[in-house]
Amino acid sequence: MRHVQRRARRAGAALAAVLTWAGLLAGATGCTTGGPGGAPGGVAAAANAVRISPHDGSQGVRPGTRLRVRAGTGHLESVKVVRSQDAQDTQVTGRLSRDGRTWRPDDDRLALAARYTVDAVAVDGEGHRWARHAGFTTYVPEERFIGYVTPEDRAVVGTGMIVSLAFSREIADRAAVQRAVRVTSRPPVEIRPHWFGRDRLDFRPEHYWTPGTRVTVDLRLRDVQAAPGVYGLQHKSFSFTVGRSQVSLVDAAEHTMQVRRDGELLATVPITAGAPRHTTYNGKMVVMEMQEVTRMNSRTVGFGGEYDIPDVPHAMRLTDSGTFLHGNYWSVPEPFGRANVSHGCVGLKDVKGGGSDTPAGWFFDRSLVGDVVEIVHSEDRTVSADNGLGGWNMNWDDWKAGGAVK
């Protein structure tokens, strides 16, 4: 019996020691169950000493909600906020108010589809330190949008290149989206935006780029609301370099193309342009893409079955509607330099399979995406500014008027 009593007394003493040690640990670490140094309180007292919004455990926090950490009394000693998004952890930078009682992030927008964790320590009016750990998750949008950028990242382009963003969704709040896109250059030059409808945003300077310019496109579209319930997905940068200047002048009446490199005439090349029933647009056009060989079918551009050529060589697209400058090996007798026989394209002499020593091959080998081809004296209207990269056909004042942010 005495043996049982001794064991009971030893067990009681051990339990008391454990409870005492646990209490000391709780006080020493400043956890939310009590204040350090035996300060009275508990979870409610800690929550009052360090106030965090959104509340701990919140889920699906909506856009527009502000993250704030406040000291109930006294001041904040430290605040650490971590954002977990796309399997990456990023520490959120922020600043304290002058009185030291409020912390707010530098970027007041909460990221969507993210988890935030907050660790904060405050010193109350009696000198007690309180610590809180909290976490919450933000809203996960069901619909996203992205912008497809022209030109490609790290490309070397001609001096006529226009930065063009084609959005995957119609943009209702064009001003918000425009503010999230920044186009800069070295050396610096004024670059202005112009909207075409609700799904395309182009940027250009007043005049053609200076050779050697480096242009950077910063997309800060992530979590930008473009339409009700539709948010951006991208947060990235693109850059490209402007190469030498090449501008080619096509005279549809004279059936010639003058090719100038850095202002100097390289060659005058005989061409054929659009026939009287299918005239070529006038105006400044920009080479949008280059293909060694491609298929051209009249039905894809609104004609009947007039042609279907499977191997058109040295093809350079000038408009979205189907205007190309390309090699031509099939026209007999040869029309180059004397007649216009095409369905609206500009044709240069070539051979089947494409030859490097033909006029078409020579021009293709000396061209870049972004080069300017200007067509004059055709019996047609000027190409629309939104047909391909035709923005150079707008004067500067009209171009600037097309921005969404005044």
Secondary structure, DSSP 8 states (H G I E B T S, - for coil): -HHHHHHHHHHHHHHHHHHHHHHHHHHHHT-TTSBGGGBS--HHHHHHHEEEES-TT--SB-TT---EEEESSSEEEEEEEEEEETTEEEE--EEE-TTSSEEEESS-S--SS-EEEEEEEEE-TTS-EEEEEEEEEB---SEEE-EEEES-TT-EE-TT--EEEEESS--S-HHHHHHTEEEEEES---EEEEE-TTSEEEEEESS---TT-EEEEEEE-BT-EEETTEEE--EEEEEEEE---EEEEEETTTTEEEEEETTEEEEEEE-B-B-TTS---BEEEE--EEEEEEEEEGGGGT--SS-EEEEEEEEEE--TTS-EEEEE---SS--TTT---BSS-EEEE--TT--TTSHHHHHHHT--TT-EEEEES-SS-B--TTTTT-GGGS-HHHHHTT-S--
